[in-house]
Amino acid sequence: MKTFGDWLTSPWRRSAVAALAGALPVLAFPAPALWWWAYFALVPWILLARSAPTARRAAYDGWAGGFGFMLAMHHWLLPSLHVFTLVIAALLGALWAPWAWLVRRFLAEGAVPGRGRVWAALLVLPSAWLAIELVRSWQGLGGPWGMLGASQWQVEPALRLASVGGVWLLSFLVVAVNVSAAVLVCVPASRAPAVAGLVATAATASAAWVWSPRPETEGQTRIAVVQAGVIDGPDRRFDREEQLTRRLVGQDVDLIVWGESSVGYDLADRPDLARRIAALARSTGADILVNVDARRSDRPGIYKSSILVGAGGPTGDRYDKMRLVPFGEYIPARSLLGWATSVGKAAGEDRRRGTGQVVMDAGAGLRIGPMVCFETAFPDMSRHLAEDGADVLVAQSSTSSFQQSWAPAQHASLGALRAAETGRSFVHSTLTGVSAVYDPSGRRVGSWLGTDASTAAVFSVPLADGVTPYVRYGDWPVHLALLVLVALGLTEGARAVRLRRTAPAPLVPPARTVHESPARPGR
């Protein structure tokens, strides 16, 4: 009778199982949002890589698992990018090949790993995972969407940890818990280090809960979010936003935020639209942050820009989006990959990038730090805005192409992490939903505005002062993880040299002398 292990001897079947195992962590993210699942979701993948018959096969298990994770996390791109989604998932999946190789290196099934190896695995494997997330964070590779720690956006102790070490610290600890769980399942003789790893994780979370500084709130501001809903055409969309904004008259708001691409024309080319927005600002008594997606009149190219409009018109505060969505807003190496436009909805023309972040003065002493779309996935951007003195972080986005998918909820959840990391309230205003607001601790303020809503809503947003450890010290978990990997490389290199030097000399017969040579014929 064949066992499951015998069935896995087929490389194709094993790769399919690895891809399925790699996809499991996605259930911890919205929309399922089973946050607790993240602490066990990597165990099947770890056990599979551990059982690989060779190191090369373990690397293939990592690649296939990475493909499954990337495809599941970005499956909502399939209607837009079609087959190119599979190409991207396959390329990025290769990042997990070294991670799975390390899993087998420290937890190989053939021999019982000693306690030293288990201790090393608890440090090295989470560090290697952080290195993968660091590489993925380069926006040219798609950005850090789906960082494992982001699955904990609704867990209050996890948000406290994020204020200390950002989403990086959460990812490290989630992977460490998975490694500990895998060791408890498959290496009973090494349970002590695994239990110690779980205890250390719990102790770290408890210490952050007790000792990390809490944001000190100092009053609040009233911010309105205008969510137009799915409306075709820039003119009809503008009319709907204007209609919704009029409902805010008399509601004593300090700032009004429209979603991404809320204005489809450059305001310098359309002064009539600028005058209409300024009239809304006068009638509501609040500045309005709009987002212009249009070809600029003062320089070549299309930009996505957050523009603040007051009672007298545009105030001069402008932020041009810096980090663009690959394939959605530009095509990397267009001369090579431009064929993506023929198989999906890839950008026909590259958007232009902004050159720096901006903190805007929205009046009444309120300073806001704008971001656009998936820039909210980058923890460094919100951290720099907090360093530069932003009182509130404001994101304008649109997921109109992915309304019936998990994307809107995934996007909205990122605001909780960014708020907790920086100790600043976060306003996520979308064109079509999901819109959300979070307080400086990352807790939700009011209700989400779902993808079926076309409305204007006012939120009482707490204001906080002070600096979180993450803002002060930055991405220190990543730096420590890289040091661990450097130390591993040096140790492995020294071990290889030592083994080469101590290896016995090869057993070969000694060379013959002239006198020992056999007689030649004829002599």
N, C-alpha and C positions, 0 to 999 in steps of 0.2 A: 504494500500500500504506500503510495507516494505521500510524503509530508509536504508542508508548505515550503520548507527549505528546498526540497527537490524541485518544486514548481518554480521557484525563483532562480533556478539555474539558467533559465532562458534570459539573455541580456535584455530583450525587449519587454518581457513580462516584469523583470526587476525594475527597469526604468519606469514603466507605467505605475508600479507600486510606489516608487520613489516620488514621482510627480504628484500622486494622490496624497502621500504623506506630507509633501511640501505645501500643499494647498490647505491643509487643515488649520493652520493658525489664522487664516482669514476670517473664520467664524467668530473670532474675538473682536473684530472690528465692526462698526456699523455697516449694514443695517442689523445683522443678527445681534451684535454688541454683547456677546457672551464673554465678558472681560475675564472671568475666572478660567475660561478654557485656555487662555494664553499660557498658563502655568503648567499645562500638560501637553499642549498641542505639538511640541517638538519631539516628544518622547518616541513616537513611532519612527520618525525620520532618524533620530539618533540610533535607535536599535537596529535599523536597517543598515546604516553606514557602518556600525560596529561589527555587523556580521559579514561584511564584504570579504570575499576570499582573498583579494589582493588590494594593495593600496590604490592601484589604478581604478579598480572597480568601485572603491569607496568614493574616489573623485567623481566618477560618473554618477553615482548615487546623489552626490551633492549637486551636480549640474542639473540632473533631472528634477530633483527636489526644488532647486532654485527656479527652474522653469515653471513648475507647478505653482509655486508661491507667487511669482510675478504675474502669471496668467490669471490666477484667481483674484489677486489684488486689483488687477486692471482689466478684468473681463468686460467691464462696461465700455471699454474702448473699442470692442470688436465691431459694433455697428458703424463706427467712424473710420477706423483704420483697417478693418478686415484682416487679411492675412498678415499685414505688417505687424499687428499685435503679437502674433506668434513669433515673428522674427525678433522683435524687441525682447520678448520674454526669454527666448533661447539665448540671446546675447548676454542679457543681464544675469540669467540663471547660472552662467559659468562662474560668477563671483563666489558661489557657494561650494565649488569643487575643492578648494583648499580647506575649507571648514570641515567638510565631511572626511577629508583625508586626515585631519587632526583628530576627529572623533575616533577613527580606527587606530590611529597612532597611540592614543592614550587609553582606549577602552576596548581594544581588540578582543574578539570573542574566543580566539584560540587559547589564550592564556588568561589566568586570573590576574587582573591588574592589582598591583600593590597599592597600599594606601597613599604612597607618594605620588603615583600616577593619577590617582583619583583626585588628590588635592590639586595637582597641576591641571587636570581637566577642568576643575571648577573655576580656575583662573584663566586658563588659556582659551577655552571654547567661547565663553562670553566675550573675551577680548577680541577674538577673531571675528565674531559676529558684529561687534562694533566697527571693526575695520571695514567690513562689507558695507555697513550703513554709511560709513564715512565716504567711501568711494561712490556709493549711490547718490550721496548728497550733492555731488557735482551736478549742476542743472543740465549740463550737456548729456548726462545719462538719464535724465528724467526727473531728477530731484528726489528728496527723501520721503516721497509718499509711501505710506505703509511701514514706517519704522515700528518695530515690534512694541516698543514702549508706549506708542501712541494709542494702543488698544486699551490703556488704563485711564483714559481721559475722564471717566466718571467715578473713579475710586479716590476718595478723599485722601487717604494715606499716601497713595501714589502721587497725587498732585503736590503734596507736601515734599515728597522726594524730588519732584521735578523742580521745585524752587531751589533745591540744593545743587543738583547736577543735571538739570534739564532732562529731556526725553532720553538722552544717552544713558543716564544712570538707571532709568526704568528698564531700558532694553537689556542692559548688562544683568540686572537682577532677575529679570524674567527668564533669560537664557540660563542663568546659574540655577534657578529653581528647576528648570526642565532637565538639566544635566543631573542634578541631585535625584530627581524622580527616576530618571533612567537607570542610575546606579542602584537605587533601591530595588528596582525591578529585576535587573539582570546580573548584578554583582553583589549577592547577599554578604559575601565575606568582607566587603568594604563599606558596610553600612555606616560606620562611624563618621567618616568624612562627609558622606552625603547628608546625614542628619545634622552634622555641624554646619554644613553649607546652608541648610534650611534655617537653622537657628540664627546664623549670621545675617541672613536676609531679613528675618523677622526683627532682629535687633537693630539693623540699619533703619528699617522703616519706623520702628518705635523711637529711635533716637531723633530722627528727622521730625517726627510728630511732636516730640517734647521740646527739642532745643532749637530747631530752625526758626528764625524770626518770622513772625506773621505780619502781613501788610497792615499798616496802621491807616485806617480810613479817615479821611478828613473831608466830610461833606459828600455831596453827590451832584451830578449834573443830569439834565434831562435830554436824552438823545432820541430822535425819531428815526426809524428805519422805513424807507419807502420801497416796497417790493411790488413791482408792476405786474409780474406774472408773465406767462408765455404769450407774447404779442408780436406778430410779424410786422416788420417795417419800422424804421427809426421814427417816422413822424407819428404814427399811431402810438408807439411806445412813449414818446415824449408827452403826447396829449394825456395819456393815462397817468403818467408820473405827475404831471401838473395838476390833474384832477385830484389825485390822492394827497398831494402836498397841501392843497387848499383846505383839506379837512383838519389840518394841524393849526389853523388860525385860532388863537385864543387858548392854546394848550400849554403855553409858557415853556416852549422847548428852547434849548441852547444851541442845538446843532441838528441838522437834518442830513441824512446820508442816503444817497441813491446808489443803486447797484452798478456793477461793472457794465460798460458799454451802454449806459443809460442815455447818453447823448451820442448820436451817430454823425455829428458834423463838428468841424472845428469852429469854436465860438468866434474866432476872429473873422471867419468867412460868413458866419451867420449871426450878426449882431442882434437880429430880432429874437433869436433864442436866448442870447445872453440877457436881453432886456426882460424877457418873460421870467427867467430864473431870478433875476434881481428883484422883480416885482413880488415874486413869492417870498423872497427873503425879507422884504419890507413888511409884507402882510403878516408873516409868521413871527417876525422879530428874531430870526435865527439865520446864521449863515448856512449855505447848502453846499455839501460836498458832492459834486457830480463826477462822472467818469466818462471821458470823451474817447471814443474809439474811431479815429478818423485820420486822414492825411493832413498833416500840419501845413499851414500857410506860410510859416516863417522858416521852414527847413524841409528838406526832402524826406519822404517816407511816411509810413503810417505808425502812429504811436498810440498806446493806451495810457491815458493821463488822468490822474486825480486832480481836479481843479476846484478850488474853493471860491464860491460866488457869494458876495455880500449884497447889502442893500444898494450899493453903488455899482454893482457889476463884479466881474472877476477881481479878486483881491491881489492877484499876482502870485499867490501861492500855488505851485504846480509840482506834481510828482509824476515823472514818466516811469512806467514800469520797467524794472531792471532785469528781472529773471523771467524769461519767456517760456511758454509751454512748448517743448519739442514736438514738432509735427503739427501741433494745433495753431501755433503762432509763428513758427519758423521751422524750416527743415534743415537739420544739421547736415553739412556737406551736401548741399543741394545738387551739385553737379553729379554726385554719386547716388544719392538717395531720392532725387527728385521724382522718381517713378512712383513714389508713395501717393502723389496727387492723382494718379490714374486708377488706384485701387481703393481709395477712401476719401475722406474729407480733410485731407492734410492742407496746410496753408498754401494758397496759390502764390502769395507774396509774403516775404519775411517782414514781420514787424521790426521796428527799430527799438533799441534799448536806451533806457535812461542811464545817467552817469553817476547818480548818487541819491541816497535817501534824504528825505525832507521831513522836518517837523514843522507843522503849520500852526499859526495862531488863529484860533476860531472865535476869538472875542471872549469877553468876560473872564479873561485869564486862563482860558482852556486851551491847552496845547495838545494837538493830536498827531499821531504818527500813522500815516496812510500806507497800506499795502494793497496790492491788486492780485486777485485770483490765487493761484497756487503758491504765491510767495508766503502765504501763511504756513506752508509746510516746512519752511526754513527757520529753525530756531534762532539762527544768528541775526536775522533781519529784525525780528521783534526785540531781541536783546540790545542791538545797537540803537534802536529808536528809544528804548527806555533809558539807555545811557545818555542819549542826547536830550533828555528832558521831556519826553512825551508823557502827558497825564493819562491819555487813553489811546489804545491801539485800535485802529479802524481798518477793516478790510472790506474791499468792494469786489464782489465776485459774481460769476454767472455759471451755472451748470445746466443751461437750457438744453444742451444737446444730450443730456444724460438724465432726464427727469424721472424716468421710470426705473432707475438703477440704484445701486448703493452709493453712488458717487456723492450726491448732495449731502447725505447724512455723514459720510466720511469726512467731507470737507468741513462741515459745520463743527464737527467734534474737535478739530485741530485747535480751535480758538481756546478751548479749555486749557490745553497744554501751554499755549503761548501766554495766557493770562497768569497761570500758576508760576511759570518760569520767571516772568518779569515782575510780578506783583503789580500789574496794571490791568484795569478792566479792558475787555476786548469786545468790540462791536463788529459782528460779521453781517454785513448787509449785502443781500444778493438780489439779482434781477428777477429770478424766478424761484427762489427757495433752494435750500433751507437757510433762513436767516436766524441768527442766535446772538445772545449777549451773555457774557460771563463776568463775574466780579473778580477782584484782584487775587482771590484764592483759587480761581478756576471753577467756582460753582455757578450754575446756571442762574441767570436773572430773568424772571418771567418765562414765557413759553416760547418754544421754537415756532417760527412761521414756516409751515410746510410748503411743499411744492404745489399744492392746490390753492394757495392763498394769493390774492391780489389786494393788498391793503397797505395802510400806514399804521405803524404801532410806535408808541412812546414807551421808553424804558428809563427808569430811575437808576442811573449808573453810578456806583460808588467810586470815589476818587481816593487813591492811596498814595502815600509817600514812602520814602525809604528805598533801599536797594536789596534785592535778594542775593543770596550767595551765588546763584547761577549768573546773574548779571555782573556781579563783582569778579568772579573767578573764571567765567566762561566755560568752555567745553573740557573741563579737567578730566572727566571720566574717559574721554577719547584719548587724551594725552597719556594717561596711565595705561590704557589698553595697548597703545602703541609701544610703550616701554616694555610691557610684558612680552609682546611679540618680538621685539628686538632682543630681549634677554633670552627668549626661547631660541632665536636664530643663532645667537652667540654660543649658547650651551650646546645646541645640536652640532654646530660647526666644530667646536672644541672636541666634542665626543668623536666625531668622524676622524679628526686628525689623530686623536689618541689611539683609536682602533687601528688606523693605518700604520702608526709607528710601532705598535705592539704586536702586529700580525707576524707569525713565524715566517722565516725565509722559505721560498718555494723549494720543494724537493726535486732537484734536477741533478743529473750526473755531472761530476767535475769535468772541466775541459781537458782534452788529451794534450800531452806534450808531443814534440816532434819525434822523440825517441819511442813514444808509446804508440805512434801511429802504425797501423797495419802495413805490412810490406806491400809495395806496389807490384803489380804484375811485371814479370821480367827481371826481378832483382832477387 
